[in-house]
Amino acid sequence: MTEANSRITIDPEVCGGRPCIRGMRIRVKEILDMLAGGSTRAEILADYPYLEDGDITAALEFVSKVTDHPVIAAAE
């Protein structure tokens, strides 16, 4: 998970502490929303020239890691 470790930042002073790309005011969620909406990597990079392809990869890696948690079923 190298990309996410080096590119995703969480700072209470930036976007209310939500995960962002390299300290900029573009949140991981915004990248995911664009991808979910059908945007390609090339389209996102064209619309946001300060982003890099690795930033998109980092956003996906980050979300993959934070959503991978065990589900503990209650005993019946």
Residue, then its C-alpha position, 0 to 999 in steps of 0.5 A: m500500500t505504498e501509494a496510499n501511505s505517501r499520498i493520502t493525508i488527514d489533517p484537521e485543518v484541511c477539509g475537516g480532517r477528511p482524507c485528502i490527496r497530498g494535503m490538497r483540498i481534493r478529498v478521496k471521496e471526490i475521486l471515488d465519486m468521479l470514478a463511480g460516476g463513470s469518469t476515466r482516469a484520463e478524464i479526471l487527470a485532465d480536469y484536475p491537472y495538479l493530480e497524478d495517476g498515482d493519486i487515483t491509485a492511492a485513493l483506491e488503495f486507501v478505501s480498500k484498506v479502510t473498508d477491509h475490517p472483520v465482521i463479527a457475528a453475534a452469537e445466537 
